[in-house]
Amino acid sequence: MMYSVRNGENLNPYNFTLQQNPLGRPYDDNGNLIFSPTNDALLTNPLAEVVPGAQVENRKKYRIFNSIYAEVNILDGLKYRVNFGPDFTINRYGRFIGAQTNARKGGDPQAQTASAFGFNYTLENVLTYNKKVGDHNFGITALQSIQRDNFEQNNISVQGVPAESQQFYNEGNASSVLGVGSGLVQWTINSYMGRLNYDYKDKYLVTATLRRDGSSRFGENTKYGNFPGIALGWNISNEDFMKGSTWVDLLKLRVSRGSVGNQGVAPYQTQGLLGRTVYAFGTTPAYGYRPETIGNPDLRWETSTTTNIGVDFSLWRGRVTGAIELYQTKTTDLLLSDLLPTSIGFNAVTKNIGETQNKGIEVSLSTVNVNTKGGFKWTSDIVFSKNSEAIISLFNGPVDDVGNKRFIGKPLTEFYDYKKAGIWQTSEADAAKSYQSAVGQIKVQDTNGDGKITADDRVFLGSDIPTWSGGITNRFSYKGFDLNFFIYARVGQTILSGFHRDNNQLAGRYEQIKVDYWTPNNPTNEFPRPNSSQEFPVYNSAIIYFDGSFVKVRNINFGYTFPASIASKLRMQSLRIFSSIQQPFIFSSYRSKYNGVDPETSDGTVSNGVTPATRVVTFGLNVKF
């Protein structure tokens, strides 16, 4: 059972604060907030956003989940088990925006509430049979399961809350209703699975699996997909010819190939949905309905088939242990949105489009570097991975889809844009003019050399896939003292910095990032000259891509465990003091050279409202009585 209350999950005035004009006064002579510190109507005082009660966002969540099972031994080796996992969720969201905020700028306060109820359950019926015949071990598993989700919600937004102290608790008193909505979403997955396990003397191992999954999210004739898999293992260290080895504890070779399905689309995508719209019958307004989405009754499972070769090992009585994995994953029938010309009335349609491939290597290694009789011990854990991703084919085969920025042989997220060749310098005035540009502006690479900048000059600038990533954890201990730290690196990826795109206008209206911009006395090639007559520099997209490589010290932990004799005198079983620092150091040119924020991102984009990385220092005491 869980109950949680969360305040201000989306309230973050950081980016708004960065844009403030530093010439404005936040307070008057009496110490009162000045709501509009400058004559710019769009720039209100960011301190007004954090006045108690001005911005309120509150979410309460109740959740009850459990796992219930019953098990019966039918015959010797034959067992039946039923698993039932119910999950109830109740969610209440409240939002209030006061008059003295940037969103309202003195207008009527607004309020919003939303309530949701969810019930998800999984019911599994499992039969297992295990049998040993001499040195042969057999295991058979049969499973049938169903997972069903029911989610209903309603919401209301109002304007004109008469007393701000009411916040979102009395919306019926508001002067106008902005919107009312409700909804119900249901989906079901029905699955069958059979698995056979076999091993001989724990030397040779085979696992064969077949799944058949059906999802209500897909079309009537495409609901079900079949997903087979097979895995082979060879415990080389259990062979007779390895018994004399004094330095190999474990050596196991693994080979597997299997498929899994992905139903990653919203329910009802196979159907054409209607949306409400406004019509006029003569002079009489009326509501009606129009097609809002294009359905696709042929939507089917996206399938990923992975081939894996792995080696597990342990050497020198556990001094060195680890695993090496080589893998290749081919994904077919990708579930993607295909963008459409808006002139036909629709923006996109979800389709099964093409094929992608991922391949790479993962290495994990654990070592005992030092272990002395005097009590000093040093161990390390190392992880390394290298992955490459490529689109093999799309809707029309091995043909680039430039409109959707999908390219054959490139990762799914590949940045395709104009490339900055520098800044036009004073000596290049004539050349700049020939490209309809000027000294101090961004010089874009003329890729095809035709003497003009067009869409054909765009190039591949990089992707969000790193060349490699890895980390190392070191642990030290000596007579009660312990120290450990974790370092993580991701190298070779490109990031799109929305932080620079929106905070580097170089127009003078808003505060901006400190960058090396061009002036006659500073003929740099980094950023263009300031220009108050334009909202953004020409070809601004050419200066928002950066090397996203970084090295982070994730955490450092240090502690001391007091001897048992001291703890017992204090009537304790154990006593330990410790301190930790989370993310104390980040090394990245994006931060040090270009004044960016945290370069670590899951999708290759640093949003404009992201807050800087937080360094947390903790001191603590562990006491056990």
Protein Blocks (a to p, Z undefined) as FASTA:
>chain_A
ZZdddehklgcfklmmmmpcfkbcfbdfkopacfblbfcfklccfklmmgghkaccdddd
ddddddddddddfbghiacddddddddddddddddddfkbfklnopacdddddddddddd
dddddddddddehjaccddddddddddddddddddddehifblklmmmlmmlpmbdfbdc
ddddddddddddddddddehhlaccdddddddddfkbcfklmpccdddddddddfklpmk
lmmpckbmbdcddddddddddfkbcehklpccdddddddehjaccdddddfbdcdfkbcc
dddddddddddddeehhlagcdddddddddehiacdddddfknopabdcddehjdddddd
dddddddfbacfkopacdddddddddddddfbdfkojadcfknopaehiafbdcdddddf
bjcdfklmmmmmmnopaehiacdddfkonopacfklpccfbdfbdfbdcdddddddeehi
acdddddddehiacddfklmmmmnonomaccdddddddfklccfkbccddfkbfbdghkl
mmmcccfbdcddfbacddddddfklmmmnopabdcdddddehkbccdfklmmnopacfbd
fkopacfkbccddddddddddddZZ
